[in-house]
Amino acid sequence: MTGEEHAARVPRLVVVPRGFAGEEAPTAWPRLPGTPRPERVARPVSKLTGVGPALEKKLGKLGLRTVRDLLEHRPHRYEAAVPERRIADLLAGEEAAIAGEVRRVTVRRPRRNLAIVQARVADESDEITAVWFNQAWLAERLQPGTRVRLRGQLERNGFTVRSYDLNGVSATADFAPVYPASEEVTPKRLRGLVERALPYARDLPDPLPAALKARERLPLRADALVALHRPGSLDEGEEARRRLAFDELLLLQVGLARARSGREASRARPLGAHGELTDRYRELLPFELTPDQDQAIAEIDGDLAREAPMQRLLQGDVGSGKTVVALYALLRAVEAGLRGALMAPTETLAEQHFLTIEPLCAALGVPVALLTGSVKSNVEGAQIVVGTHALIQEGVDLGELGVAVVDEQHRFGVEQRQALVEGRAPHVLHMTATPIPRTLALTLYGDLSVTEIAKPPASRKPIVTSWVTAERSSEAYRRLCKHLEAGRQAYVVCPLIEESETSQARAAEVEAERLRRAELKDFRVGLLHGRLRPAERRELMARFVARELDVLVATTVIEVGVDVANATIMIVQEADRFGLAQLHQLRGRVGRGAEQSYCLLVSRAREELTDSAQARLQALVDTTDGFELAERDLELRGEGQLLGTRQSGLSDLRFVHWRRDRPLLERAREAAEGLVDYEGPLTDEVELVFADVGATA
């Protein structure tokens, strides 16, 4: 089927909204009749034909739990038309489509976790071997006599198939949407599921007031969804995405505008100029602050001098020295006769912050308390309190709070962040070690000022990162053992297991025991996982810091809050199972001192990995710059999940492309100013979004 024939089969999107592509066009979108019935798109995916419990669970891992989720699952690209070739005319390395009949099929399993399906396919000109990796179930469908249409390319081992159709022709080679997928749910399967969901597109409410749609010349939301999944051209798919992105940006900007207007009445106590206490603190530090740290402190001082409560996001790479700046802000509260509080999302991170700042505060004569779920310190006499969400539990009185620091703030729920400042108007410093591209940060956090600590201290050397496949893992352990023999220490991170913390702990126990008998039999091996009691975890970390242990085998509990300068090498097993940001955080556990450090990423065989997994691992090898990796993560994963923990509205941006949509963002901001007081259908559709964004900003 040619591109023209395919285009004739799908709804045509011929309007170009004013400002989207710089030209005017008549409105002629396809219309989907009927009154919206939102309850139908809220139904679980299991209501669709062919979705049983097993597939429902796999879709859930992709965040696809309802019919609406499928409708809003944006293709990350489209397969443009490729040439149709006879088998005899195929050229090596060229992507093409072929059609033919299956003659025979075999399945090979050269090693564990690898299945290769090979089918002999013939047309009138020749025969060829078509190859699929890790889709053994296909063998039952590829019976002799089956008609197939395959898209792929000719390689040494045969025709490697990227997408296919059986016993019929569809849009495989012509503007077919390619969706973010997983090893368990392929893009082709998702394509079929979205097709089944599309008849319900008219049941999605359109959140924009009619007057706004008319003024901006915007098509109906349902029409845009159909064009997104069935574009007649690449341009049509992009125009549909931009209509849906405008919705998201507008709703976000209205929420932020309302949050700003509601906060205008808040007044914090101005802290004036810095004083003797913070001067002594800077003199006490055993190093010179970096220019970025000096700039961050200057910006914080400027905020603290005003009545408007500080709302600043301090983002910096792993090991860039954010805690030094955060302690400065807390001491500014103390020297003004107020209290400072630092809230971290985990006990490990809270304890690490406490261990870092307590000696400095003791030298300054400033009492510090630690308050977590398992440590119940008396906070009454403390001028700085460090803790987890235990800080906001009933019965904890933080008194007159001058400065609050929220570390890794995106890991907290909206209600938790709000509870820390409830009934007060402290100056708030938000921190994150997961750098966010600046445009994204400015948009998501509204009027938060953004400060970046882009460069680490000069004494830190970039971590050398290597990627090897499992068959070469013995080389990785030989390198690790050389570091241990030289008196250094190491981490071994166990594979990511999705089921539960208990499952992760058991898997880590098994792996630690195996390593004690095998590669690390000559060394002292400790085991750290989330099921350990806090006292056990603290004792284990103390032994590691004291060099009573050589290797720490751990789960991702060490992702943040572990700082041991003598640890100079890390092995991450099955690294392809981790996200890019998480791998960067894990890597940051080494390289904490002046010695050269190394991170070895061990993955499955390359042919078993998705393109996305290979791109993630290669990105880690290419750079140690967290801000650059954040941009790569933006490209690989999309904007919606960049912030990590899903929260209603804020991290649920499915259609926005931050690099391309800056002009669209400006239009949304302008439109939002006129909708702040609007009380029509917009509010009904996005009430939760407003609440979330407002509390976050």
C-alpha positions as CSV (number, residue, x, y, z in Angstrom):
1,M,0.0,0.0,0.0
2,T,1.4,3.4,-1.0
3,G,1.5,6.4,1.3
4,E,-1.3,8.0,-0.8
5,E,-3.5,4.9,-0.4
6,H,-2.9,4.9,3.3
7,A,-3.7,8.6,3.7
8,A,-7.1,8.1,1.9
9,R,-8.1,5.6,4.7
10,V,-7.6,7.9,7.7
11,P,-9.4,11.1,8.8
12,R,-7.9,14.1,7.3
13,L,-6.6,16.9,9.4
14,V,-6.5,19.9,7.1
15,V,-6.8,22.9,9.5
16,V,-3.6,24.6,10.6
17,P,-4.4,26.5,13.8
18,R,-3.3,30.1,13.8
19,G,0.2,30.4,15.3
20,F,1.0,26.7,15.0
21,A,2.5,26.8,11.5
22,G,2.3,30.4,10.7
23,E,-0.6,30.3,8.3
24,E,-4.4,30.4,8.1
25,A,-6.6,27.6,6.9
26,P,-10.3,26.7,6.9
27,T,-11.6,24.6,9.7
28,A,-12.3,21.1,8.2
29,W,-11.6,18.6,10.9
30,P,-13.5,15.3,11.0
31,R,-16.3,15.4,13.5
32,L,-17.1,12.6,16.0
33,P,-20.8,12.9,16.9
34,G,-22.3,12.3,20.3
35,T,-22.3,13.6,23.8
36,P,-19.1,12.8,25.8
37,R,-19.5,10.1,28.3
38,P,-16.4,10.3,30.5
39,E,-17.2,7.2,32.5
40,R,-16.5,5.1,29.4
41,V,-12.9,6.3,29.1
42,A,-12.4,5.8,32.8
43,R,-13.0,2.1,32.5
44,P,-10.0,-0.3,32.9
45,V,-8.2,-1.5,29.8
46,S,-9.5,-5.0,30.6
47,K,-12.9,-3.9,29.1
48,L,-11.3,-3.9,25.7
49,T,-11.6,-7.0,23.6
50,G,-8.5,-9.2,23.9
51,V,-7.1,-7.7,27.1
52,G,-6.9,-10.3,29.8
53,P,-5.4,-10.2,33.4
54,A,-1.9,-10.9,32.2
55,L,-1.9,-8.2,29.5
56,E,-3.6,-5.8,31.9
57,K,-0.8,-6.2,34.4
58,K,1.9,-5.6,31.7
59,L,0.1,-2.5,30.4
60,G,-0.1,-1.2,34.0
61,K,3.7,-1.2,34.2
62,L,3.6,1.3,31.3
63,G,1.1,3.4,33.1
64,L,-1.7,2.3,30.8
65,R,-4.6,1.4,33.1
66,T,-7.6,2.9,31.5
67,V,-9.1,3.5,28.1
68,R,-8.2,7.1,28.5
69,D,-4.5,6.2,29.1
70,L,-4.4,4.4,25.8
71,L,-6.0,7.3,24.0
72,E,-3.5,9.7,25.5
73,H,-0.5,7.4,24.9
74,R,1.4,9.6,22.5
75,P,3.5,8.0,19.7
76,H,7.1,9.0,20.1
77,R,7.6,8.8,16.3
78,Y,5.9,7.6,13.1
79,E,7.3,5.1,10.7
80,A,7.4,7.1,7.4
81,A,6.7,5.2,4.2
82,V,9.6,2.9,3.0
83,P,10.0,1.4,-0.4
84,E,8.3,-1.9,-1.3
85,R,10.9,-4.4,-2.5
86,R,10.9,-7.8,-4.1
87,I,13.1,-10.1,-2.0
88,A,15.6,-10.4,-4.8
89,D,15.9,-6.6,-5.0
90,L,16.7,-6.0,-1.3
91,L,19.8,-3.9,-0.6
92,A,22.0,-4.5,2.5
93,G,21.3,-2.0,5.2
94,E,18.3,-0.4,3.5
95,E,15.0,-0.3,5.4
96,A,12.2,-1.7,3.2
97,A,8.9,-3.6,3.2
98,I,8.5,-7.0,1.7
99,A,5.4,-9.3,1.3
100,G,5.4,-13.0,0.9
101,E,4.4,-16.4,2.2
102,V,5.9,-18.3,5.2
103,R,7.5,-21.6,4.1
104,R,8.8,-22.9,7.5
105,V,9.7,-21.5,10.9
106,T,12.2,-22.5,13.6
107,V,13.0,-21.2,17.1
108,R,16.6,-21.2,18.5
109,R,17.6,-20.5,22.1
110,P,21.4,-20.0,21.9
111,R,21.5,-19.0,25.6
112,R,19.3,-18.2,28.5
113,N,16.9,-15.2,28.0
114,L,17.4,-15.2,24.2
115,A,15.0,-16.7,21.7
116,I,15.5,-16.2,18.0
117,V,12.5,-16.9,15.6
118,Q,13.6,-17.6,12.0
119,A,11.0,-17.9,9.2
120,R,11.7,-18.7,5.6
121,V,9.6,-16.2,3.6
122,A,9.2,-16.4,-0.2
123,D,7.8,-14.2,-2.9
124,E,7.8,-14.6,-6.7
125,S,11.5,-13.5,-6.9
126,D,13.3,-15.3,-4.1
127,E,13.4,-16.6,-0.5
128,I,14.9,-15.0,2.6
129,T,15.1,-15.7,6.4
130,A,13.1,-13.3,8.5
131,V,14.4,-12.9,12.0
132,W,12.7,-11.8,15.3
133,F,14.4,-11.6,18.7
134,N,12.7,-12.7,21.9
135,Q,9.2,-13.3,20.4
136,A,9.1,-17.1,20.6
137,W,5.2,-17.0,20.8
138,L,5.2,-15.8,17.1
139,A,6.3,-19.2,15.9
140,E,2.7,-20.5,16.5
141,R,1.3,-17.8,14.3
142,L,3.9,-18.0,11.5
143,Q,2.6,-21.3,10.2
144,P,3.5,-22.4,6.6
145,G,1.2,-20.7,4.2
146,T,0.7,-17.6,6.3
147,R,0.8,-14.4,4.2
148,V,3.1,-11.7,5.8
149,R,4.1,-8.1,5.2
150,L,7.4,-7.3,6.9
151,R,9.2,-4.0,7.5
152,G,12.9,-4.2,8.4
153,Q,16.3,-4.4,6.8
154,L,18.7,-6.9,5.3
155,E,21.6,-7.8,7.5
156,R,24.2,-10.6,7.7
157,N,21.9,-12.9,9.6
158,G,18.8,-12.3,7.4
159,F,16.0,-9.8,7.3
160,T,15.7,-8.3,10.8
161,V,12.0,-7.5,11.3
162,R,10.9,-4.2,13.0
163,S,7.2,-4.5,12.4
164,Y,4.9,-6.9,10.6
165,D,1.4,-7.8,9.5
166,L,0.0,-11.3,9.2
167,N,-2.7,-12.4,6.7
168,G,-3.5,-8.9,5.6
169,V,-2.2,-5.5,4.8
170,S,-2.3,-2.5,7.1
171,A,-0.2,0.6,7.8
172,T,3.0,-1.1,8.7
173,A,5.1,0.9,6.2
174,D,3.0,4.1,5.9
175,F,3.0,6.6,8.8
176,A,2.4,3.9,11.4
177,P,2.6,5.3,15.0
178,V,5.4,3.8,17.1
179,Y,4.5,4.0,20.8
180,P,6.7,3.9,23.9
181,A,6.7,0.2,24.7
182,S,8.4,-2.5,26.8
183,E,9.8,-5.9,26.2
184,E,6.5,-7.4,27.3
185,V,4.2,-5.2,25.2
186,T,5.5,-4.4,21.7
187,P,4.8,-1.2,19.7
188,K,2.7,-3.3,17.3
189,R,0.5,-4.7,20.1
190,L,0.0,-1.2,21.4
191,R,-0.9,0.0,18.0
192,G,-3.8,-2.5,17.9
193,L,-4.9,-1.7,21.4
194,V,-5.0,2.1,20.6
195,E,-7.1,1.3,17.5
196,R,-9.6,-0.5,19.7
197,A,-9.7,2.5,22.1
198,L,-10.2,5.2,19.4
199,P,-14.0,4.9,19.0
200,Y,-14.2,6.2,22.6
201,A,-12.2,9.4,21.8
202,R,-15.5,11.4,21.6
203,D,-16.1,10.5,25.3
204,L,-13.2,12.6,26.5
205,P,-14.3,16.0,27.8
206,D,-12.8,18.9,26.0
207,P,-11.5,21.1,28.8
208,L,-11.3,24.4,26.8
209,P,-14.1,27.0,26.8
210,A,-15.7,27.4,23.4
211,A,-14.8,31.0,23.2
212,L,-11.1,30.2,23.6
213,K,-11.2,27.4,21.0
214,A,-12.9,29.8,18.5
215,R,-10.4,32.6,19.2
216,E,-7.3,30.3,18.9
217,R,-8.9,28.4,16.0
218,L,-8.4,25.1,17.8
219,P,-10.0,21.8,16.7
220,L,-12.0,19.6,19.0
221,R,-9.9,17.5,21.4
222,A,-11.4,14.2,20.1
223,D,-10.6,15.1,16.5
224,A,-7.0,15.8,17.5
225,L,-6.7,12.5,19.2
226,V,-7.9,10.6,16.1
227,A,-5.4,12.6,13.9
228,L,-2.6,11.9,16.4
229,H,-3.1,8.1,16.1
230,R,-4.1,8.0,12.4
231,P,-2.3,10.8,10.7
232,G,-2.5,11.1,6.9
233,S,1.0,12.6,7.0
234,L,3.8,13.3,9.5
235,D,2.7,17.0,9.6
236,E,-0.9,16.0,10.5
237,G,0.4,14.0,13.4
238,E,2.5,16.9,14.6
239,E,-0.3,19.4,14.4
240,A,-2.6,17.1,16.4
241,R,0.1,16.7,19.1
242,R,0.4,20.5,19.4
243,R,-3.4,21.0,19.9
244,L,-3.2,18.5,22.8
245,A,0.0,20.1,24.1
246,F,-1.7,23.4,24.2
247,D,-4.4,21.9,26.5
248,E,-1.7,20.7,29.0
249,L,0.3,23.9,28.9
250,L,-2.8,26.1,29.4
251,L,-4.1,24.0,32.3
252,L,-0.7,24.1,33.9
253,Q,-0.4,27.9,33.5
254,V,-3.9,28.6,34.8
255,G,-3.0,26.5,37.9
256,L,0.2,28.4,38.4
257,A,-1.4,31.7,37.9
258,R,-4.0,30.9,40.6
259,A,-1.3,29.7,42.9
260,R,0.6,33.0,42.5
261,S,-2.5,35.1,43.1
262,G,-3.3,33.1,46.3
263,R,0.2,33.5,47.6
264,E,0.5,37.2,47.1
265,A,-1.1,37.8,50.6
266,S,1.6,35.6,52.3
267,R,4.3,37.4,54.2
268,A,7.5,36.0,55.6
269,R,9.8,37.6,58.1
270,P,12.7,39.3,56.3
271,L,16.0,38.0,57.6
272,G,18.0,41.1,56.5
273,A,21.7,40.8,55.8
274,H,23.8,37.8,56.7
275,G,25.6,38.0,60.1
276,E,28.5,36.7,62.2
277,L,27.2,33.1,62.4
278,T,27.2,32.5,58.7
279,D,30.6,34.4,58.4
280,R,32.1,31.9,60.9
281,Y,30.4,29.0,59.0
282,R,32.2,30.0,55.7
283,E,35.5,30.3,57.6
284,L,35.0,26.9,59.1
285,L,34.6,25.1,55.8
286,P,37.8,23.2,54.8
287,F,37.5,24.3,51.2
288,E,36.8,27.3,49.1
289,L,33.2,27.5,47.7
290,T,32.9,27.2,44.0
291,P,31.7,30.2,41.9
292,D,28.3,28.4,41.4
293,Q,27.9,28.0,45.2
294,D,28.8,31.6,45.8
295,Q,26.3,32.7,43.2
296,A,23.6,30.4,44.8
297,I,24.3,31.9,48.3
298,A,24.0,35.5,46.9
299,E,20.7,34.7,45.3
300,I,19.4,33.1,48.5
301,D,20.5,36.2,50.5
302,G,18.6,38.4,48.1
303,D,15.4,36.3,48.7
304,L,15.7,36.2,52.4
305,A,15.9,40.0,52.7
306,R,12.3,40.3,51.3
307,E,8.9,39.9,52.9
308,A,7.8,37.7,50.0
309,P,8.5,34.1,51.1
310,M,11.5,32.6,49.2
311,Q,10.5,30.0,46.7
312,R,13.7,28.9,45.1
313,L,14.7,25.6,43.3
314,L,18.3,24.7,43.8
315,Q,19.3,22.0,41.4
316,G,22.7,20.6,41.0
317,D,24.5,17.5,39.9
318,V,25.4,14.6,42.2
319,G,28.2,15.8,44.4
320,S,28.0,19.4,43.4
321,G,27.8,20.8,46.9
322,K,24.1,21.6,47.4
323,T,24.1,20.6,51.1
324,V,26.7,23.3,51.8
325,V,24.4,25.9,50.3
326,A,21.4,24.5,52.1
327,L,23.1,24.6,55.5
328,Y,24.0,28.3,54.9
329,A,20.2,29.0,54.3
330,L,19.3,27.2,57.5
331,L,21.9,29.1,59.5
332,R,20.5,32.3,58.2
333,A,17.3,31.4,60.0
334,V,19.2,30.6,63.2
335,E,21.1,33.9,63.4
336,A,17.8,35.7,63.0
337,G,16.5,33.8,66.1
338,L,14.3,31.4,64.1
339,R,14.4,27.7,63.4
340,G,15.5,25.9,60.3
341,A,14.2,22.5,59.1
342,L,15.5,20.1,56.4
343,M,13.1,17.4,55.1
344,A,14.4,14.5,53.1
345,P,12.3,11.7,51.5
346,T,14.2,8.7,53.1
347,E,15.8,7.8,56.4
348,T,19.1,7.1,54.6
349,L,19.2,10.6,53.1
350,A,18.0,12.3,56.3
351,E,20.7,10.5,58.3
352,Q,23.4,11.4,55.8
353,H,22.4,15.1,55.9
354,F,22.5,14.9,59.7
355,L,25.9,13.3,59.8
356,T,27.2,15.9,57.3
357,I,25.9,19.1,59.1
358,E,26.0,18.1,62.7
359,P,29.8,18.4,63.2
360,L,29.8,21.8,61.5
361,C,26.9,23.0,63.6
362,A,28.5,21.6,66.8
363,A,31.6,23.7,66.0
364,L,29.3,26.7,65.6
365,G,27.4,26.0,68.8
366,V,24.1,25.3,67.0
367,P,22.0,22.4,68.4
368,V,20.8,20.0,65.7
369,A,18.2,17.2,66.1
370,L,17.3,14.2,63.8
371,L,13.7,13.1,63.6
372,T,12.7,10.1,61.5
373,G,10.3,7.2,61.8
374,S,12.8,5.3,63.9
375,V,14.8,8.1,65.6
376,K,12.7,10.2,68.0
377,S,15.0,13.0,69.0
378,N,13.8,15.8,71.3
379,V,13.4,18.7,68.9
380,E,12.5,21.3,71.6
381,G,16.0,22.8,72.1
382,A,17.2,22.2,68.5
383,Q,17.7,25.2,66.3
384,I,17.9,23.1,63.2
385,V,15.8,19.9,62.7
386,V,16.7,17.3,60.1
387,G,14.2,14.6,59.3
388,T,11.8,12.7,57.0
389,H,8.1,13.2,56.7
390,A,8.1,12.6,60.5
391,L,8.7,16.3,60.7
392,I,5.1,16.9,59.7
393,Q,3.4,14.3,61.9
394,E,0.9,15.3,64.5
395,G,2.5,16.4,67.7
396,V,5.7,17.7,66.2
397,D,6.0,21.4,66.9
398,L,8.6,23.2,64.7
399,G,7.9,26.5,66.3
400,E,8.7,29.7,64.4
401,L,10.1,28.3,61.2
402,G,12.3,30.7,59.3
403,V,13.7,28.6,56.6
404,A,12.6,25.2,55.3
405,V,14.7,23.1,52.9
406,V,12.9,20.3,51.0
407,D,15.5,17.9,49.5
408,E,14.6,15.7,46.5
409,Q,11.3,17.6,46.7
410,H,9.7,15.7,43.7
411,R,9.7,12.5,45.8
412,F,7.3,14.0,48.3
413,G,3.5,14.1,47.7
414,V,1.9,17.4,47.4
415,E,0.2,17.2,50.8
416,Q,3.5,16.4,52.5
417,R,5.2,19.4,51.0
418,Q,2.3,21.6,51.9
419,A,2.1,20.4,55.5
420,L,5.6,21.5,56.2
421,V,4.6,25.2,55.7
422,E,1.0,25.0,56.7
423,G,0.0,27.9,59.0
424,R,3.4,29.5,58.5
425,A,5.1,31.5,55.8
426,P,8.7,30.4,55.9
427,H,11.3,30.9,53.2
428,V,11.5,27.6,51.3
429,L,14.5,26.2,49.4
430,H,13.6,23.2,47.2
431,M,16.6,21.0,46.2
432,T,17.0,18.2,43.7
433,A,20.0,16.2,42.5
434,T,18.1,15.2,39.4
435,P,18.7,18.1,37.1
436,I,15.8,19.3,35.1
437,P,16.2,21.2,31.8
438,R,15.8,24.8,32.6
439,T,12.7,25.5,30.4
440,L,11.0,22.5,32.0
441,A,11.9,23.6,35.5
442,L,10.7,27.2,34.9
443,T,7.4,25.9,33.4
444,L,6.6,23.2,36.0
445,Y,7.5,25.3,39.0
446,G,5.9,28.5,37.8
447,D,7.4,31.4,39.7
448,L,10.0,29.5,41.6
449,S,13.4,31.0,41.0
450,V,15.8,28.5,39.6
451,T,19.4,28.3,40.7
452,E,21.8,25.8,39.2
453,I,25.1,24.5,40.6
454,A,26.4,23.1,37.3
455,K,30.0,22.4,38.2
456,P,31.3,20.1,40.9
457,P,34.3,21.1,43.2
458,A,37.6,21.2,41.3
459,S,39.0,18.3,43.3
460,R,36.4,15.9,41.9
461,K,37.4,13.9,38.8
462,P,34.8,12.8,36.3
463,I,33.8,9.1,36.9
464,V,35.0,6.9,34.1
465,T,32.0,4.8,32.9
466,S,32.1,1.6,30.9
467,W,29.4,-0.6,29.5
468,V,30.0,-4.4,29.1
469,T,27.6,-7.2,28.3
470,A,27.0,-10.1,30.7
471,E,29.4,-12.5,29.0
472,R,32.2,-10.0,29.9
473,S,31.1,-9.5,33.5
474,S,34.1,-11.5,34.7
475,E,36.3,-8.7,33.4
476,A,34.3,-6.2,35.4
477,Y,34.9,-8.1,38.6
478,R,38.6,-8.5,37.9
479,R,38.8,-4.7,37.7
480,L,36.9,-4.3,40.9
481,C,39.2,-6.7,42.7
482,K,42.2,-4.7,41.7
483,H,40.7,-1.7,43.4
484,L,40.1,-3.7,46.5
485,E,43.6,-5.1,46.5
486,A,44.8,-1.5,46.4
487,G,42.9,-0.7,49.6
488,R,39.8,0.9,48.0
489,Q,36.2,-0.1,48.5
490,A,33.4,-0.9,46.1
491,Y,29.6,-1.2,45.5
492,V,27.8,-3.9,43.6
493,V,24.2,-2.9,42.8
494,C,21.7,-5.7,42.3
495,P,19.2,-5.8,39.4
496,L,16.0,-3.8,39.7
497,I,13.2,-6.1,40.8
498,E,9.7,-4.6,40.4
499,E,7.5,-6.8,42.6
500,S,8.3,-5.5,46.1
501,E,10.9,-4.4,48.5
502,T,10.8,-7.9,50.1
503,S,11.6,-9.5,46.7
504,Q,14.5,-7.1,46.1
505,A,15.9,-7.9,49.6
506,R,15.7,-11.6,48.9
507,A,17.3,-11.3,45.5
508,A,20.1,-9.1,47.0
509,E,20.7,-11.7,49.8
510,V,21.1,-14.5,47.2
511,E,23.5,-12.4,45.1
512,A,25.6,-11.4,48.1
513,E,25.9,-15.0,49.1
514,R,26.9,-16.0,45.6
515,L,29.6,-13.3,45.4
516,R,31.0,-14.3,48.7
517,R,31.5,-17.8,47.3
518,A,32.7,-16.7,43.9
519,E,34.2,-13.5,42.5
520,L,34.5,-11.8,46.0
521,K,35.5,-14.8,48.1
522,D,38.7,-13.2,49.3
523,F,37.0,-10.0,50.5
524,R,34.6,-8.8,53.2
525,V,31.2,-8.4,51.8
526,G,28.2,-6.5,53.4
527,L,24.6,-6.4,52.3
528,L,22.4,-3.3,52.3
529,H,18.7,-3.4,51.4
530,G,15.5,-1.7,52.3
531,R,14.2,-4.5,54.6
532,L,17.0,-3.9,57.2
533,R,16.0,-2.2,60.4
534,P,17.3,1.4,60.6
535,A,19.7,0.4,63.4
536,E,21.1,-2.4,61.3
537,R,21.5,-0.2,58.4
538,R,23.3,2.5,60.4
539,E,25.6,-0.2,61.9
540,L,26.4,-1.6,58.5
541,M,27.2,1.8,57.0
542,A,29.4,2.6,60.0
543,R,31.4,-0.5,59.4
544,F,31.7,0.3,55.7
545,V,32.9,3.9,56.5
546,A,35.4,2.4,59.0
547,R,36.7,0.1,56.2
548,E,35.7,-3.0,58.1
549,L,33.9,-4.1,54.9
550,D,35.4,-4.0,51.4
551,V,32.3,-4.4,49.3
552,L,28.7,-3.3,49.8
553,V,26.2,-5.3,47.8
554,A,23.1,-3.2,47.7
555,T,19.7,-2.5,46.1
556,T,18.8,1.0,45.0
557,V,18.5,2.0,48.6
558,I,22.0,3.6,48.1
559,E,20.7,5.8,45.2
560,V,20.9,8.8,47.5
561,G,22.4,9.6,50.8
562,V,25.5,7.4,50.8
563,D,28.9,9.2,50.8
564,V,32.1,7.2,51.3
565,A,35.2,8.8,49.7
566,N,37.2,5.6,49.7
567,A,34.7,3.8,47.5
568,T,36.1,4.2,44.0
569,I,34.4,1.6,41.8
570,M,30.8,0.3,41.3
571,I,29.3,-2.5,39.3
572,V,25.6,-2.1,38.3
573,Q,24.2,-5.5,37.3
574,E,21.6,-5.7,34.6
575,A,21.9,-2.0,34.2
576,D,19.6,-1.9,31.2
577,R,16.7,-2.4,33.7
578,F,17.3,1.0,35.3
579,G,16.3,4.5,34.1
580,L,18.9,7.0,33.0
581,A,18.4,9.4,35.9
582,Q,18.5,6.5,38.4
583,L,21.8,5.1,36.9
584,H,23.3,8.6,37.1
585,Q,22.3,8.8,40.8
586,L,23.7,5.4,41.5
587,R,27.0,6.3,39.8
588,G,27.2,9.3,42.0
589,R,27.9,7.1,45.0
590,V,31.5,6.8,43.8
591,G,33.8,9.7,42.9
592,R,33.1,11.4,46.3
593,G,36.9,11.9,47.0
594,A,39.9,13.0,45.0
595,E,40.8,9.6,43.6
596,Q,39.8,8.5,40.1
597,S,36.6,6.4,40.3
598,Y,34.9,4.0,37.9
599,C,31.4,2.8,37.2
600,L,30.9,-0.5,35.2
601,L,27.5,-1.1,33.7
602,V,26.7,-4.7,33.0
603,S,23.8,-5.5,30.7
604,R,22.3,-8.3,28.8
605,A,23.5,-9.0,25.2
606,R,23.0,-6.0,22.9
607,E,20.7,-7.9,20.6
608,E,18.4,-8.5,23.5
609,L,18.1,-4.8,24.4
610,T,15.6,-2.2,23.1
611,D,17.0,0.8,21.2
612,S,16.0,2.9,24.2
613,A,18.0,0.7,26.6
614,Q,21.1,0.9,24.4
615,A,20.7,4.7,24.1
616,R,20.5,5.1,27.9
617,L,23.6,3.0,28.6
618,Q,25.6,4.8,25.9
619,A,24.5,8.2,27.3
620,L,26.1,7.2,30.6
621,V,29.3,6.3,28.9
622,D,29.4,9.5,26.9
623,T,29.0,12.0,29.7
624,T,28.9,12.5,33.4
625,D,27.2,15.9,33.1
626,G,23.8,15.6,34.9
627,F,22.3,18.5,33.0
628,E,23.2,17.0,29.6
629,L,21.8,13.6,30.7
630,A,18.6,15.4,31.8
631,E,18.2,16.6,28.2
632,R,18.9,13.1,26.9
633,D,16.4,11.7,29.3
634,L,13.9,14.2,28.1
635,E,14.4,12.9,24.5
636,L,14.3,9.2,25.5
637,R,11.5,9.1,28.0
638,G,9.4,12.1,27.1
639,E,8.5,15.0,29.3
640,G,5.7,13.4,31.3
641,Q,7.8,11.1,33.5
642,L,11.0,13.1,33.8
643,L,10.4,14.1,37.3
644,G,10.1,10.6,38.6
645,T,7.2,10.0,41.0
646,R,3.9,10.4,39.2
647,Q,1.7,13.1,40.6
648,S,-1.7,14.2,39.3
649,G,-1.2,16.9,36.7
650,L,2.3,18.0,37.4
651,S,4.2,15.0,36.0
652,D,1.5,13.8,33.7
653,L,2.4,15.9,30.6
654,R,2.0,13.5,27.7
655,F,2.0,15.8,24.7
656,V,4.4,18.7,25.4
657,H,7.8,18.7,23.7
658,W,9.7,21.4,25.6
659,R,12.3,22.1,22.9
660,R,9.8,22.6,20.2
661,D,6.9,24.1,22.1
662,R,8.4,27.3,23.6
663,P,6.2,29.5,21.4
664,L,3.2,27.4,22.3
665,L,4.1,27.9,26.0
666,E,4.0,31.7,25.6
667,R,0.6,31.5,23.9
668,A,-0.7,29.3,26.8
669,R,0.7,31.8,29.4
670,E,-1.1,34.7,27.6
671,A,-4.4,32.7,27.4
672,A,-4.1,31.7,31.1
673,E,-4.1,35.2,32.3
674,G,-7.6,35.7,31.0
675,L,-8.8,32.4,32.6
676,V,-7.6,32.7,36.2
677,D,-11.1,33.8,37.3
678,Y,-12.9,31.6,34.8
679,E,-15.4,29.2,36.6
680,G,-16.7,27.2,33.6
681,P,-16.0,23.7,32.3
682,L,-12.3,24.2,32.5
683,T,-12.4,24.2,36.3
684,D,-14.4,21.0,36.4
685,E,-12.0,19.2,34.2
686,V,-8.8,20.2,35.9
687,E,-9.6,20.9,39.5
688,L,-7.1,18.3,40.7
689,V,-4.4,19.7,38.4
690,F,-4.9,23.1,39.9
691,A,-4.6,21.8,43.5
692,D,-1.5,19.9,42.7
693,V,0.3,22.6,40.8
694,G,-0.7,25.3,43.3
695,A,0.6,23.3,46.2
696,T,3.8,22.5,44.4
697,A,4.5,26.0,43.2
